[in-house]
């Protein structure tokens, strides 16, 4: 896959976090395809997609938490975090 295709897939996933309508089946199928592909015995998913995905996800959630904390106190933040993690 090219860099553009990886970026498009990442953008679709980030769109979900931003409440944009996305096609979950396309994302699921693309990720399954990446997990089965191997180039020179190296997994394509892990090397080409997983690391950028995790980095982008961490940046997204850090940004979202900073906005939430700026607008709410720590108690409300912790309650929201609990709901997100355990429901």
C-alpha positions as CSV (number, residue, x, y, z in Angstrom):
1,X,0.0,0.0,0.0
2,X,1.1,3.5,-0.7
3,X,1.5,6.3,1.9
4,X,-1.6,7.9,0.5
5,X,-3.7,4.8,1.2
6,X,-2.4,4.5,4.7
7,X,-3.1,8.2,5.3
8,X,-6.6,7.8,3.9
9,X,-7.3,4.9,6.2
10,X,-6.0,6.8,9.2
11,X,-8.1,9.8,8.3
12,X,-11.2,7.7,8.2
13,X,-10.4,6.3,11.6
14,X,-9.8,9.8,13.0
15,X,-13.0,10.9,11.4
16,X,-14.8,8.4,13.6
17,X,-13.3,10.1,16.7
18,X,-14.5,13.4,15.4
19,X,-18.1,12.1,15.0
20,X,-18.0,12.0,11.2
21,X,-19.9,9.3,9.4
22,X,-17.5,6.5,8.3
23,X,-17.9,3.1,6.7
24,X,-16.9,0.6,9.4
25,X,-16.9,-2.3,6.9
26,X,-14.3,-0.6,4.7
27,X,-12.0,0.1,7.7
28,X,-12.5,-3.5,9.0
29,X,-11.7,-5.0,5.6
30,X,-8.7,-2.8,5.0
31,X,-7.2,-3.6,8.4
32,X,-7.8,-7.4,7.8
33,X,-6.1,-7.1,4.4
34,X,-3.1,-5.4,6.0
35,X,-2.9,-8.0,8.7
36,X,-2.7,-10.8,6.1
37,X,-0.2,-9.1,3.8
38,X,3.5,-9.8,4.2
39,X,6.3,-8.3,2.2
40,X,9.6,-10.2,2.6
41,X,8.1,-12.0,5.6
42,X,7.5,-8.6,7.4
43,X,3.9,-7.9,8.4
44,X,2.5,-4.9,6.5
45,X,0.0,-4.0,9.2
46,X,2.5,-3.8,12.0
47,X,5.3,-2.0,10.0
48,X,3.3,0.3,7.8
49,X,0.1,1.0,9.7
50,X,0.0,0.1,13.4
51,X,2.8,2.5,14.5
52,X,1.4,5.6,12.7
53,X,-2.1,4.6,13.9
54,X,-1.1,4.4,17.5
55,X,0.8,7.7,17.3
56,X,-2.1,9.5,15.7
57,X,-4.6,7.9,18.2
58,X,-2.4,9.1,21.1
59,X,-2.2,12.6,19.8
60,X,-5.9,12.7,19.1
61,X,-6.9,11.6,22.6
62,X,-4.3,13.9,24.3
63,X,-5.7,16.8,22.4
64,X,-9.3,15.8,23.2
65,X,-8.5,15.4,26.9
66,X,-6.7,18.8,27.0
67,X,-9.9,20.5,25.6
68,X,-12.1,18.6,28.0
69,X,-9.9,19.6,31.0
70,X,-9.9,23.2,29.9
71,X,-13.7,23.2,29.9
72,X,-14.3,21.0,33.0
73,X,-12.7,20.3,36.4
74,X,-10.7,17.2,37.2
75,X,-13.6,15.5,38.9
76,X,-15.8,15.7,35.8
77,X,-12.8,14.5,33.7
78,X,-12.3,11.4,35.9
79,X,-16.0,10.6,35.8
80,X,-16.0,10.9,32.0
81,X,-12.8,8.8,31.8
82,X,-14.4,6.1,33.9
83,X,-17.5,6.0,31.6
84,X,-15.3,5.8,28.5
85,X,-13.2,2.9,29.9
86,X,-15.8,0.8,31.6
87,X,-19.0,1.2,29.5
